[in-house]
Amino acid sequence: MLSDTHKLRNVLILAGDADGNLGDAAIARATCDALRRYNPNVIIHAVSSATELDHRSIADVIIPKGIQGLPALIRSARISDLVLCGGGGLFQDDDSLIKMPYWAARLLFVRLFSRRIAGYSIGAGPLQAKTSRFAGRIALSCLDPISVRDHRAHETLQPLTTKTVHVIPDPALLLAPGSNEQAKSLLEMNGVPMDGRPLIGVALRQWFHKGRTWIPYQYAYKLGLNKTRGQKQCDQMIDLVAKALDKLSAQTGAFFVFLPTYNVAHENDADICQRTIGQMHSGNAALIHINDPRLYQAVLSHMQLMLTARMHPAILAAGVGVPAIGLAYNQKFRGFFSLIGREDAVIPLDHFVAANDVDALVLRMSQTLQSRNDLTSTVGDLRNRLNQFNEALFSRT
């Protein structure tokens, strides 16, 4: 533990958008909990909209987004002993080409007022465009140390800098689960049978909107652009997953608990989950809305398997020893699953849909249920690595 003279007094967090994204909320909560373990009196500043972060449990000082928050951002940057840049997939261009220039400009601006900015378990890649890689070089020049959350991200960023890029697991692995009793009560309240039959968590998303445009998807959606992109593939995915779940239910008696994690208009995971349930014939499914990442993880502890097209349900599941199968829309799935020695549990979404491979998904889920792989030791090693990095990073010197 650090001595008082080395403890951080103020920390500014620059992160991704946590507006309705439970995964990003899990990172924010775990990061702030880690900071407070090293110094219970640390004052945490975070850029956020008023509804995104719980003032009492996450940040102490909320900085408004956009131009109106600039004065507060400058004040926080000036007084902070450390600025953390992290919190999900920040350095990538598979959604929009504006993302990397945005982060380069943002970090250059904060660098004017703060001398210590760290890249904290950044999700990176792909960076396909030359403009993205050029902006990535600028962004990395502002960071020291630089850490990314998996080896795939390391392969993306290390060629863009002469500095060492460290591989540090996603901070959400440090999240402590919420009340087990509350989780059990929530499951029972939603009609989930607690009689010993296999419970399988499911987190789906709409088909990922790949496109090398300058307009981020959430803004394109608001403008009424690209709303039908990927719709055909998404419909196919829903149909195939519904068939696979019905088939597995007939074989094992499994019950499926749909747990959407990103429920804003332009993403609306809950709608995709509800549509999948609507196409299932077995009726062995329930949909539960959870906004608290700790409660979400506590619910996952009652599952025997997690099937997910989002990253953080897999990470939170691993944190409580539950194996996951990833329906991957980009490289970050293989990055995390390789860290836990389960790269074979990744199924590329485009291949799955193109091949109509219901039987392969059923077989993979069935084998995972039977194998009962113990992730405790592997996750414990990853947590130790993250804690060691934190101890060095959270020193004022």
C-alpha positions as CSV (number, residue, x, y, z in Angstrom):
1,M,0.0,0.0,0.0
2,L,1.2,3.5,-0.8
3,S,2.3,5.9,1.9
4,D,0.3,9.1,2.3
5,T,2.9,11.2,0.6
6,H,2.6,9.1,-2.5
7,K,-1.2,8.9,-2.7
8,L,-3.1,10.6,-5.5
9,R,-5.3,13.5,-4.4
10,N,-7.2,14.3,-7.6
11,V,-7.7,12.0,-10.6
12,L,-9.4,13.0,-13.9
13,I,-11.0,10.2,-16.0
14,L,-11.4,10.6,-19.7
15,A,-13.5,7.7,-20.9
16,G,-15.9,6.5,-23.6
17,D,-19.6,7.1,-23.6
18,A,-21.4,5.4,-20.7
19,D,-24.9,6.5,-21.7
20,G,-26.8,3.4,-21.1
21,N,-23.9,1.1,-21.7
22,L,-23.6,-1.2,-18.7
23,G,-20.1,-2.4,-19.9
24,D,-18.7,1.1,-19.8
25,A,-20.4,1.6,-16.4
26,A,-18.7,-1.5,-15.1
27,I,-15.2,-0.2,-16.2
28,A,-15.9,3.2,-14.6
29,R,-17.1,1.6,-11.3
30,A,-14.2,-0.8,-11.1
31,T,-11.6,1.9,-11.9
32,C,-12.9,4.2,-9.3
33,D,-13.2,1.4,-6.7
34,A,-9.5,0.6,-7.4
35,L,-8.5,4.2,-6.9
36,R,-10.3,4.4,-3.6
37,R,-8.6,1.2,-2.4
38,Y,-5.3,3.0,-2.7
39,N,-6.6,6.3,-1.3
40,P,-10.1,6.4,0.3
41,N,-9.9,10.2,0.2
42,V,-9.1,10.6,-3.5
43,I,-11.3,13.0,-5.4
44,I,-12.4,11.6,-8.8
45,H,-13.3,13.9,-11.6
46,A,-15.2,12.4,-14.7
47,V,-16.5,13.8,-17.9
48,S,-20.1,12.6,-18.1
49,S,-23.7,13.6,-18.7
50,A,-25.6,14.1,-15.5
51,T,-27.4,10.7,-15.7
52,E,-24.5,8.6,-16.7
53,L,-22.6,8.2,-13.4
54,D,-23.8,7.8,-9.8
55,H,-22.1,10.7,-7.9
56,R,-22.0,8.7,-4.7
57,S,-20.5,5.5,-5.9
58,I,-18.4,6.5,-8.9
59,A,-17.3,10.1,-9.5
60,D,-17.1,13.0,-7.0
61,V,-16.9,15.7,-9.6
62,I,-19.0,15.5,-12.7
63,I,-17.8,17.5,-15.7
64,P,-20.5,18.2,-18.4
65,K,-19.8,17.0,-21.9
66,G,-19.2,19.3,-24.8
67,I,-18.3,23.0,-25.0
68,Q,-20.2,23.8,-21.8
69,G,-17.9,21.5,-19.8
70,L,-14.6,23.0,-21.0
71,P,-14.0,25.4,-18.1
72,A,-14.6,22.6,-15.6
73,L,-12.4,20.2,-17.6
74,I,-9.5,22.7,-17.6
75,R,-9.8,23.2,-13.8
76,S,-9.9,19.5,-13.2
77,A,-6.9,18.8,-15.5
78,R,-4.9,21.5,-13.8
79,I,-5.3,20.1,-10.3
80,S,-5.2,16.4,-11.0
81,D,-2.2,14.3,-10.1
82,L,-3.2,11.9,-12.8
83,V,-5.4,11.8,-15.9
84,L,-6.6,8.3,-17.0
85,C,-7.6,7.8,-20.6
86,G,-9.5,4.5,-20.8
87,G,-12.8,2.8,-20.5
88,G,-13.7,0.5,-23.4
89,G,-13.0,0.6,-27.1
90,L,-11.6,4.1,-27.6
91,F,-9.0,3.8,-30.4
92,Q,-10.8,2.2,-33.3
93,D,-12.3,3.2,-36.6
94,D,-14.8,0.5,-37.5
95,D,-17.7,2.7,-36.5
96,S,-16.4,6.1,-37.7
97,L,-13.3,7.7,-39.1
98,I,-13.7,10.7,-36.8
99,K,-13.1,8.7,-33.6
100,M,-9.3,8.7,-33.7
101,P,-8.9,12.4,-34.7
102,Y,-11.3,13.2,-31.9
103,W,-9.2,11.4,-29.3
104,A,-6.0,12.9,-30.6
105,A,-7.4,16.4,-30.4
106,R,-8.9,15.8,-27.0
107,L,-5.7,14.4,-25.5
108,L,-3.6,17.2,-27.0
109,F,-6.0,19.7,-25.4
110,V,-5.8,18.1,-21.9
111,R,-2.0,17.9,-22.3
112,L,-1.9,21.7,-22.3
113,F,-3.0,21.6,-18.6
114,S,-1.8,18.3,-17.3
115,R,1.7,16.7,-17.4
116,R,0.6,13.1,-16.5
117,I,-1.8,11.3,-18.7
118,A,-1.9,7.5,-18.7
119,G,-3.5,5.2,-21.2
120,Y,-5.4,2.8,-19.0
121,S,-6.3,-0.6,-20.5
122,I,-7.4,1.0,-23.7
123,G,-9.5,-1.0,-26.1
124,A,-7.8,-0.5,-29.5
125,G,-8.3,-1.7,-33.1
126,P,-9.0,-2.0,-35.8
127,L,-7.3,1.1,-37.2
128,Q,-7.7,0.6,-40.9
129,A,-7.5,4.1,-42.3
130,K,-4.2,6.1,-42.6
131,T,-5.9,9.1,-41.0
132,S,-6.7,6.9,-38.0
133,R,-3.2,5.6,-37.6
134,F,-1.8,9.1,-37.9
135,A,-4.1,10.4,-35.2
136,G,-3.2,7.3,-33.1
137,R,0.4,8.4,-33.2
138,I,-0.5,11.8,-31.9
139,A,-2.7,10.4,-29.2
140,L,-0.1,8.0,-28.0
141,S,2.5,10.8,-27.8
142,C,0.4,12.3,-25.1
143,L,0.3,9.1,-23.0
144,D,2.8,7.7,-20.5
145,P,2.5,4.9,-19.6
146,I,0.4,3.3,-22.3
147,S,-1.5,0.1,-21.5
148,V,-4.0,-1.8,-23.6
149,R,-6.4,-4.5,-22.6
150,D,-5.3,-7.4,-24.8
151,H,-2.7,-8.6,-27.2
152,R,-4.8,-7.7,-30.3
153,A,-4.9,-4.1,-29.1
154,H,-1.1,-4.3,-28.5
155,E,-0.6,-5.4,-32.1
156,T,-2.6,-2.4,-33.2
157,L,-0.9,0.3,-31.2
158,Q,2.7,-0.8,-30.6
159,P,3.7,-0.1,-34.2
160,L,2.5,3.5,-33.8
161,T,4.9,4.5,-30.9
162,T,8.4,3.9,-29.7
163,K,7.1,3.7,-26.1
164,T,6.4,0.4,-24.5
165,V,2.7,-0.6,-24.7
166,H,1.8,-2.8,-21.8
167,V,-1.0,-5.4,-21.8
168,I,-3.2,-4.9,-18.8
169,P,-6.5,-6.7,-18.4
170,D,-9.8,-4.8,-18.6
171,P,-10.5,-3.1,-15.2
172,A,-14.0,-4.6,-15.1
173,L,-12.3,-7.9,-14.0
174,L,-11.8,-6.2,-10.6
175,L,-15.5,-5.4,-10.1
176,A,-17.0,-6.9,-7.0
177,P,-20.4,-8.6,-7.6
178,G,-23.5,-7.3,-5.8
179,S,-25.8,-9.1,-3.4
180,N,-26.4,-12.7,-4.2
181,E,-29.7,-12.7,-2.4
182,Q,-30.9,-9.7,-4.5
183,A,-29.8,-11.4,-7.7
184,K,-31.7,-14.6,-6.8
185,S,-34.8,-12.7,-5.9
186,L,-34.6,-10.8,-9.2
187,L,-34.4,-14.1,-11.1
188,E,-37.3,-15.7,-9.3
189,M,-39.4,-12.5,-9.7
190,N,-38.9,-12.8,-13.5
191,G,-40.0,-16.4,-13.7
192,V,-36.5,-17.9,-14.0
193,P,-36.6,-21.5,-12.6
194,M,-34.2,-22.1,-9.8
195,D,-34.7,-25.9,-9.7
196,G,-31.3,-27.1,-11.0
197,R,-31.8,-27.0,-14.7
198,P,-29.0,-25.2,-16.7
199,L,-29.4,-21.4,-16.8
200,I,-27.7,-19.7,-19.8
201,G,-27.3,-16.0,-20.0
202,V,-27.8,-14.3,-23.4
203,A,-26.7,-10.8,-24.4
204,L,-27.3,-9.9,-28.0
205,R,-26.9,-6.8,-30.0
206,Q,-28.1,-5.6,-33.4
207,W,-25.8,-6.3,-36.4
208,F,-22.7,-4.2,-36.0
209,H,-22.7,-1.2,-38.3
210,K,-19.4,-1.4,-40.0
211,G,-18.7,1.5,-42.3
212,R,-15.8,3.8,-43.0
213,T,-17.8,7.0,-42.8
214,W,-17.0,10.2,-40.8
215,I,-20.3,10.2,-39.0
216,P,-20.5,8.0,-35.8
217,Y,-23.4,5.6,-35.9
218,Q,-25.2,7.2,-33.0
219,Y,-25.3,10.5,-34.8
220,A,-26.1,8.9,-38.1
221,Y,-29.1,7.2,-36.4
222,K,-30.4,10.5,-35.0
223,L,-30.2,12.0,-38.5
224,G,-32.1,9.0,-40.0
225,L,-29.0,7.7,-41.9
226,N,-28.0,4.1,-42.3
227,K,-30.9,2.7,-40.2
228,T,-31.3,-0.3,-42.5
229,R,-27.6,-1.1,-42.7
230,G,-27.1,-4.7,-41.7
231,Q,-30.8,-5.3,-41.1
232,K,-31.0,-8.4,-43.3
233,Q,-28.0,-10.0,-41.5
234,C,-29.5,-9.0,-38.1
235,D,-32.8,-10.7,-38.9
236,Q,-30.9,-13.8,-40.0
237,M,-28.9,-13.8,-36.7
238,I,-32.0,-13.5,-34.6
239,D,-33.6,-16.5,-36.5
240,L,-30.5,-18.6,-36.2
241,V,-29.9,-17.9,-32.5
242,A,-33.5,-18.6,-31.7
243,K,-33.3,-22.0,-33.4
244,A,-30.1,-22.8,-31.6
245,L,-31.5,-22.0,-28.2
246,D,-34.6,-24.0,-28.9
247,K,-32.5,-27.0,-30.0
248,L,-30.3,-26.8,-26.9
249,S,-33.3,-26.4,-24.6
250,A,-34.8,-29.6,-26.1
251,Q,-31.5,-31.5,-25.5
252,T,-30.7,-30.2,-22.0
253,G,-33.8,-28.5,-20.6
254,A,-31.8,-25.3,-20.4
255,F,-33.6,-22.0,-19.6
256,F,-32.3,-18.8,-21.2
257,V,-32.0,-15.5,-19.3
258,F,-31.7,-12.6,-21.7
259,L,-29.6,-9.8,-20.2
260,P,-29.2,-6.8,-22.6
261,T,-26.5,-4.3,-21.7
262,Y,-26.8,-1.3,-24.1
263,N,-30.3,0.1,-24.1
264,V,-30.4,3.5,-25.9
265,A,-32.2,4.3,-29.1
266,H,-29.3,3.7,-31.5
267,E,-28.4,0.4,-30.0
268,N,-31.5,-1.0,-28.2
269,D,-30.1,-4.5,-27.3
270,A,-33.4,-5.2,-25.4
271,D,-35.3,-5.1,-28.7
272,I,-33.0,-7.6,-30.3
273,C,-33.3,-9.9,-27.2
274,Q,-37.1,-9.6,-27.2
275,R,-37.3,-10.3,-30.9
276,T,-35.2,-13.5,-30.4
277,I,-37.4,-14.6,-27.6
278,G,-40.4,-14.0,-29.8
279,Q,-39.0,-16.4,-32.4
280,M,-38.3,-19.2,-29.9
281,H,-40.9,-22.0,-29.7
282,S,-39.8,-23.5,-26.4
283,G,-40.9,-20.5,-24.3
284,N,-37.9,-21.2,-22.0
285,A,-36.7,-17.7,-21.8
286,A,-37.0,-14.5,-19.8
287,L,-35.8,-10.9,-20.4
288,I,-34.4,-8.9,-17.4
289,H,-33.3,-5.3,-17.5
290,I,-30.4,-4.5,-15.2
291,N,-28.7,-1.1,-15.0
292,D,-26.3,-1.8,-12.1
293,P,-23.1,-3.7,-13.2
294,R,-22.6,-5.2,-9.8
295,L,-26.1,-6.7,-9.7
296,Y,-25.7,-7.8,-13.3
297,Q,-22.5,-9.7,-12.3
298,A,-24.3,-11.2,-9.3
299,V,-27.1,-12.5,-11.6
300,L,-24.4,-14.0,-13.9
301,S,-23.0,-16.0,-11.0
302,H,-26.2,-18.1,-11.2
303,M,-25.6,-18.9,-14.9
304,Q,-23.8,-22.0,-16.1
305,L,-22.9,-20.3,-19.4
306,M,-23.0,-16.9,-21.1
307,L,-23.7,-16.5,-24.8
308,T,-22.8,-12.9,-25.8
309,A,-22.4,-10.6,-28.7
310,R,-21.1,-7.9,-26.3
311,M,-17.7,-7.9,-24.7
312,H,-18.4,-7.0,-21.1
313,P,-20.9,-9.7,-20.3
314,A,-18.1,-12.1,-21.1
315,I,-15.7,-10.2,-18.9
316,L,-18.2,-10.0,-16.0
317,A,-19.0,-13.6,-16.4
318,A,-15.3,-14.6,-16.2
319,G,-15.1,-12.5,-13.0
320,V,-17.5,-14.9,-11.3
321,G,-16.0,-18.0,-13.0
322,V,-18.7,-18.5,-15.6
323,P,-17.5,-19.5,-19.1
324,A,-18.8,-17.6,-22.1
325,I,-19.1,-18.0,-25.9
326,G,-18.6,-14.9,-27.9
327,L,-20.5,-14.0,-31.1
328,A,-17.8,-11.7,-32.3
329,Y,-18.3,-8.7,-34.5
330,N,-14.6,-7.5,-34.3
331,Q,-11.1,-8.4,-33.1
332,K,-11.6,-7.5,-29.4
333,F,-13.4,-10.7,-28.7
334,R,-10.4,-12.8,-29.6
335,G,-8.2,-10.4,-27.6
336,F,-10.1,-11.0,-24.4
337,F,-10.8,-14.7,-24.9
338,S,-7.2,-15.4,-25.6
339,L,-6.2,-13.8,-22.3
340,I,-8.4,-16.4,-20.5
341,G,-7.2,-19.2,-22.7
342,R,-10.6,-19.6,-24.4
343,E,-10.0,-18.3,-28.0
344,D,-11.8,-21.4,-29.3
345,A,-15.0,-20.0,-27.7
346,V,-15.2,-17.2,-30.2
347,I,-17.6,-17.5,-33.2
348,P,-17.4,-14.7,-35.8
349,L,-20.9,-13.4,-36.3
350,D,-20.5,-12.9,-40.1
351,H,-19.3,-16.5,-40.5
352,F,-22.1,-17.8,-38.3
353,V,-24.8,-16.1,-40.3
354,A,-23.3,-16.8,-43.7
355,A,-23.0,-20.5,-42.9
356,N,-26.4,-20.8,-41.2
357,D,-24.5,-22.8,-38.6
358,V,-27.1,-23.6,-35.9
359,D,-25.6,-27.0,-35.2
360,A,-22.1,-25.7,-34.6
361,L,-23.4,-23.1,-32.1
362,V,-25.5,-25.8,-30.3
363,L,-22.5,-28.1,-30.1
364,R,-20.2,-25.4,-28.8
365,M,-22.7,-24.5,-26.0
366,S,-23.3,-28.1,-25.2
367,Q,-19.6,-28.9,-24.9
368,T,-19.0,-25.8,-22.8
369,L,-21.8,-26.8,-20.4
370,Q,-20.3,-30.3,-20.0
371,S,-16.7,-29.2,-19.7
372,R,-17.2,-27.0,-16.6
373,N,-13.9,-25.1,-17.2
374,D,-12.6,-23.5,-14.1
375,L,-11.5,-19.9,-14.8
376,T,-10.6,-19.1,-11.2
377,S,-6.8,-19.4,-11.5
378,T,-6.6,-17.7,-14.8
379,V,-8.7,-14.7,-13.7
380,G,-6.8,-14.5,-10.5
381,D,-3.5,-14.1,-12.3
382,L,-5.0,-11.4,-14.5
383,R,-6.3,-9.5,-11.4
384,N,-2.9,-9.7,-9.8
385,R,-1.3,-8.3,-12.9
386,L,-3.8,-5.4,-13.0
387,N,-3.4,-4.7,-9.2
388,Q,0.4,-4.6,-9.6
389,F,0.1,-2.1,-12.5
390,N,-2.4,0.0,-10.5
391,E,0.0,0.2,-7.5
392,A,2.7,1.7,-9.7
393,L,0.3,3.9,-11.7
394,F,-1.5,5.3,-8.7
395,S,1.6,6.7,-7.1
396,R,1.9,10.5,-7.3
397,T,5.7,10.1,-8.1
